[in-house]
Amino acid sequence: MHVVERDQFVFSFSGNHSPVLTVQSGERIVLRTNDCFSGQIRGDQDLVTSIDYGKINPATGPVFVEDAQPGDVLRAEIIRISLDDQGVITTLPDIGTLIHHSEIRSKLVQIREGRRVQFSEKIQFECNPMVGVIGVAPSEGEVACGHPGRHGGNLDSSCIAEGASVYLPVFVPGALFGLGDLHARMGDGEMCGTGVEIAGEVEVRLTVLKGIPLAAPVVETKDSWHSIASDHDVLAAIRQASEDMQSMIVQRWELTPTDAYLLMGAVSDVQMSQCCKPCPVETVVRVRMPRLDGMPGLAG
């Protein structure tokens, strides 16, 4: 199996980047990742005010996938996420709901037996490993890995965990896939601007899908489908994610737009992925549609 090491990374998604690996559709690969700070925080004394912000959110890659062409869809199946044994949680200047009540601080935490976070002497909680940054090159220009978009990027969605599949629209030949920004756990909304930021490795299967209309990232989990959208205006992000979900339901389940809307009102959930406002990064939201008996998939 191909392994892409954590020293092979980019800080943006772009069609101008040279691939570090070329794979066939359907291949499984392992990508080893840095934490979102590129390892710059090594102790509680290392504050984010002293780091190089040009080295934020590295994505391991990019990987060129044979036969991926603009208009196709790339499915990235998250087979396994393995975590390093230490992570970090920080507050960030002028970012987050409670920053006016908080100090700038870094807190290193240990991962016990690969499954529990030791927050303090008295407090432990279960890990829920997830991928924060995952995407492909946009149609033009470049997008910093710290920002989300229709190409993916910094989606920070807790549903992107082991067993999930992420569907990404392809904009350039080969897709130029990358991922990074693992979290041992992150609360929905990422209230203080970080979760348990951590290095690790991810095993994925990359498959090119033809003839599937898709405008933005979609996540498939065991029991649900999630449409993901982003905007600085949270209501605009909710509207876009809702329209994307409505469109998929109309196309795949053959409902009218109004019937799809009624169904969504009955069973869908609007969920917050990233909303650590005030923040220069766009808010990310997702609309969840549960799997319904007898109904086909919405993206795959």
C-alpha positions as CSV (number, residue, x, y, z in Angstrom):
1,M,0.0,0.0,0.0
2,H,1.3,3.5,-0.9
3,V,2.2,5.7,2.1
4,V,2.5,9.5,1.8
5,E,4.7,10.8,4.6
6,R,3.9,13.9,6.7
7,D,6.7,15.9,5.1
8,Q,4.9,15.8,1.8
9,F,2.2,18.5,2.3
10,V,0.7,21.7,1.0
11,F,-0.8,24.8,2.7
12,S,-3.4,25.3,-0.1
13,F,-5.5,23.4,-2.6
14,S,-4.5,24.3,-6.1
15,G,-4.3,22.9,-9.6
16,N,-0.8,24.2,-9.8
17,H,0.6,21.9,-7.2
18,S,2.7,18.9,-8.4
19,P,1.3,15.6,-7.1
20,V,3.4,13.6,-4.6
21,L,1.7,10.3,-5.7
22,T,-0.4,9.0,-8.5
23,V,-2.9,6.2,-7.9
24,Q,-5.5,4.3,-9.8
25,S,-9.2,4.7,-9.0
26,G,-10.2,2.3,-6.2
27,E,-6.7,2.2,-4.6
28,R,-6.2,2.4,-0.8
29,I,-3.4,4.7,0.5
30,V,-2.2,5.9,3.9
31,L,-1.6,9.6,4.5
32,R,0.5,10.6,7.5
33,T,-0.4,14.0,8.8
34,N,0.9,16.9,10.9
35,D,-1.3,18.6,13.4
36,C,-2.9,21.9,12.4
37,F,0.0,23.9,13.8
38,S,2.7,22.0,12.0
39,G,4.1,20.8,15.3
40,Q,4.9,24.4,16.4
41,I,3.3,24.0,19.8
42,R,5.3,21.5,21.9
43,G,4.5,22.6,25.4
44,D,2.0,24.6,27.4
45,Q,4.3,27.6,27.2
46,D,4.1,27.7,23.4
47,L,1.3,30.1,22.7
48,V,-0.3,30.7,19.3
49,T,0.7,34.3,19.5
50,S,4.3,33.2,18.8
51,I,3.8,30.7,15.9
52,D,4.1,31.2,12.2
53,Y,0.6,31.5,10.8
54,G,1.9,30.7,7.4
55,K,2.3,27.1,8.5
56,I,-1.3,26.4,9.5
57,N,-3.4,23.4,8.5
58,P,-1.0,21.5,6.3
59,A,-2.7,18.9,4.1
60,T,-0.7,15.8,3.1
61,G,-0.6,15.4,-0.6
62,P,-1.7,16.2,-3.2
63,V,-2.6,12.8,-4.7
64,F,-3.3,12.5,-8.4
65,V,-6.1,10.0,-9.1
66,E,-6.0,8.5,-12.6
67,D,-9.2,9.0,-14.7
68,A,-10.5,11.8,-12.5
69,Q,-11.8,14.6,-14.8
70,P,-13.7,17.8,-14.2
71,G,-17.3,17.0,-13.7
72,D,-16.6,13.7,-12.0
73,V,-16.9,12.9,-8.3
74,L,-14.1,11.6,-6.1
75,R,-15.2,9.4,-3.2
76,A,-12.8,9.2,-0.3
77,E,-13.7,6.4,2.1
78,I,-12.2,6.9,5.5
79,I,-11.1,3.4,6.4
80,R,-8.9,4.1,9.5
81,I,-7.7,7.0,11.6
82,S,-4.8,6.5,13.9
83,L,-3.7,9.2,16.4
84,D,-0.4,10.2,17.9
85,D,-0.2,10.0,21.6
86,Q,-0.3,13.7,22.3
87,G,-2.6,16.5,21.2
88,V,-3.1,20.2,21.9
89,I,-6.1,22.5,22.6
90,T,-5.6,26.2,22.4
91,T,-7.5,29.5,22.5
92,L,-6.9,31.9,19.7
93,P,-6.7,35.8,19.8
94,D,-9.9,37.4,18.8
95,I,-11.5,34.1,17.8
96,G,-14.3,32.2,19.5
97,T,-17.6,32.8,21.4
98,L,-16.0,33.2,24.8
99,I,-12.6,34.8,24.0
100,H,-13.6,38.0,25.9
101,H,-13.8,35.8,29.0
102,S,-10.7,33.7,28.4
103,E,-6.9,33.9,28.3
104,I,-4.6,32.9,25.4
105,R,-3.5,29.4,26.5
106,S,-2.2,26.2,25.1
107,K,-3.0,22.9,26.8
108,L,-1.2,19.7,25.8
109,V,-3.2,16.5,26.4
110,Q,-2.2,12.8,26.4
111,I,-4.1,10.2,24.5
112,R,-4.5,7.1,26.7
113,E,-4.5,3.7,24.9
114,G,-5.4,5.4,21.7
115,R,-9.0,6.0,22.8
116,R,-9.2,8.5,25.7
117,V,-8.2,12.1,26.1
118,Q,-6.6,12.9,29.5
119,F,-7.9,16.5,29.8
120,S,-6.8,16.9,33.4
121,E,-6.0,14.8,36.5
122,K,-9.8,14.3,37.1
123,I,-11.3,14.6,33.6
124,Q,-11.0,12.1,30.7
125,F,-13.3,11.7,27.7
126,E,-13.5,9.3,24.8
127,C,-11.8,10.1,21.5
128,N,-13.9,10.5,18.4
129,P,-11.1,10.8,15.7
130,M,-12.1,12.9,12.7
131,V,-10.5,14.6,9.7
132,G,-10.8,18.4,9.6
133,V,-9.2,19.3,6.2
134,I,-10.1,17.2,3.2
135,G,-10.5,18.3,-0.4
136,V,-9.4,18.6,-4.0
137,A,-8.0,21.4,-6.1
138,P,-10.5,24.2,-7.0
139,S,-11.3,25.0,-10.6
140,E,-8.9,28.0,-10.6
141,G,-6.5,29.8,-8.3
142,E,-5.7,28.4,-4.9
143,V,-7.6,28.2,-1.6
144,A,-5.7,28.1,1.7
145,C,-6.2,24.8,3.6
146,G,-7.6,26.8,6.5
147,H,-10.6,27.8,4.5
148,P,-13.6,25.7,3.3
149,G,-15.4,25.8,0.0
150,R,-17.1,23.8,-2.7
151,H,-13.9,21.9,-3.2
152,G,-13.8,20.8,0.4
153,G,-10.9,22.2,2.5
154,N,-11.3,23.0,6.2
155,L,-14.7,21.4,6.6
156,D,-14.2,20.6,10.3
157,S,-17.2,18.3,10.4
158,S,-17.3,15.6,13.1
159,C,-19.1,13.2,10.8
160,I,-15.9,12.9,8.7
161,A,-14.8,9.9,10.9
162,E,-13.9,6.3,10.4
163,G,-16.4,4.6,8.2
164,A,-17.5,7.8,6.5
165,S,-17.2,8.5,2.8
166,V,-16.6,12.0,1.6
167,Y,-17.9,12.9,-2.0
168,L,-16.0,15.7,-3.6
169,P,-16.7,17.4,-7.0
170,V,-13.7,17.2,-9.3
171,F,-12.5,20.4,-10.9
172,V,-9.1,19.6,-12.4
173,P,-7.6,16.5,-14.0
174,G,-6.5,14.0,-11.3
175,A,-8.5,15.8,-8.6
176,L,-5.3,16.6,-6.6
177,F,-6.6,15.2,-3.3
178,G,-5.2,16.0,0.2
179,L,-6.2,15.8,3.8
180,G,-5.0,16.8,7.3
181,D,-6.0,18.7,10.5
182,L,-6.9,15.6,12.5
183,H,-8.8,15.9,15.8
184,A,-8.8,13.3,18.5
185,R,-12.2,15.0,19.3
186,M,-13.9,18.2,18.4
187,G,-17.2,19.6,19.5
188,D,-19.7,20.7,16.9
189,G,-19.0,24.4,16.2
190,E,-15.4,24.2,17.4
191,M,-16.3,26.9,19.9
192,C,-12.9,28.0,20.9
193,G,-11.4,27.7,17.5
194,T,-9.7,24.3,18.1
195,G,-10.5,20.8,19.1
196,V,-7.9,18.3,20.3
197,E,-5.5,19.0,17.5
198,I,-3.3,16.1,16.7
199,A,-1.0,14.4,14.2
200,G,-1.7,10.9,13.0
201,E,-2.4,8.9,9.9
202,V,-5.5,8.1,7.7
203,E,-6.1,5.2,5.5
204,V,-8.4,6.1,2.6
205,R,-9.7,4.5,-0.6
206,L,-10.1,7.0,-3.5
207,T,-12.6,6.1,-6.2
208,V,-13.7,8.1,-9.2
209,L,-17.4,8.2,-9.9
210,K,-18.8,9.1,-13.3
211,G,-22.1,10.6,-14.2
212,I,-23.1,11.8,-10.8
213,P,-24.1,15.5,-10.5
214,L,-22.5,17.0,-7.4
215,A,-21.8,20.7,-6.7
216,A,-20.3,20.6,-3.2
217,P,-19.0,18.1,-0.6
218,V,-21.3,15.4,0.7
219,V,-20.6,13.0,3.6
220,E,-22.1,9.5,3.8
221,T,-22.2,7.8,7.2
222,K,-23.7,4.5,8.4
223,D,-27.1,6.1,9.0
224,S,-27.1,9.5,7.3
225,W,-26.2,11.8,4.4
226,H,-24.8,15.3,5.1
227,S,-24.6,18.2,2.7
228,I,-21.9,20.7,3.7
229,A,-21.7,24.4,2.9
230,S,-19.8,27.5,4.1
231,D,-20.2,31.2,4.2
232,H,-19.3,34.1,6.5
233,D,-23.1,34.6,7.0
234,V,-24.4,31.6,8.9
235,L,-27.9,31.9,7.4
236,A,-26.4,31.9,3.9
237,A,-24.5,28.7,4.7
238,I,-27.6,27.0,6.1
239,R,-29.5,28.0,3.0
240,Q,-26.9,26.7,0.6
241,A,-26.5,23.4,2.5
242,S,-30.3,23.1,2.5
243,E,-30.6,23.8,-1.2
244,D,-27.9,21.2,-1.9
245,M,-29.7,18.6,0.1
246,Q,-33.0,19.5,-1.5
247,S,-31.5,19.1,-5.0
248,M,-30.1,15.7,-4.2
249,I,-33.4,14.5,-2.9
250,V,-35.2,15.8,-6.0
251,Q,-32.7,14.1,-8.3
252,R,-32.3,10.7,-6.5
253,W,-35.7,10.2,-4.8
254,E,-37.8,11.8,-7.6
255,L,-39.7,14.2,-5.4
256,T,-40.8,17.7,-6.2
257,P,-38.9,20.5,-4.6
258,T,-41.8,21.2,-2.3
259,D,-42.2,17.6,-1.3
260,A,-38.4,17.4,-0.6
261,Y,-38.7,20.5,1.5
262,L,-41.6,19.0,3.5
263,L,-39.6,15.8,4.0
264,M,-36.6,17.8,5.2
265,G,-38.8,19.7,7.7
266,A,-39.9,16.4,9.1
267,V,-36.6,14.4,9.4
268,S,-33.6,16.6,8.6
269,D,-31.3,18.3,11.0
270,V,-29.3,21.5,10.6
271,Q,-26.0,20.9,12.3
272,M,-23.1,23.3,13.1
273,S,-19.6,22.1,12.0
274,Q,-17.5,25.2,12.6
275,C,-18.8,28.5,14.0
276,C,-16.1,29.9,16.3
277,K,-17.2,33.5,15.6
278,P,-15.7,36.1,15.6
279,C,-13.3,34.4,13.1
280,P,-11.8,35.2,9.7
281,V,-12.7,31.6,8.5
282,E,-16.2,31.0,7.1
283,T,-18.8,29.3,9.1
284,V,-19.4,25.6,8.1
285,V,-22.8,24.0,8.5
286,R,-24.3,20.7,7.4
287,V,-27.8,19.4,6.7
288,R,-28.3,15.8,7.8
289,M,-30.8,13.5,6.1
290,P,-31.2,10.1,7.7
291,R,-31.2,7.0,5.6
292,L,-34.8,6.0,4.9
293,D,-35.9,2.4,4.3
294,G,-36.1,1.5,0.6
295,M,-34.6,4.8,-0.7
296,P,-31.4,4.9,-2.7
297,G,-28.2,6.7,-1.7
298,L,-28.0,10.5,-2.3
299,A,-24.5,10.8,-3.8
300,G,-22.9,7.4,-4.4
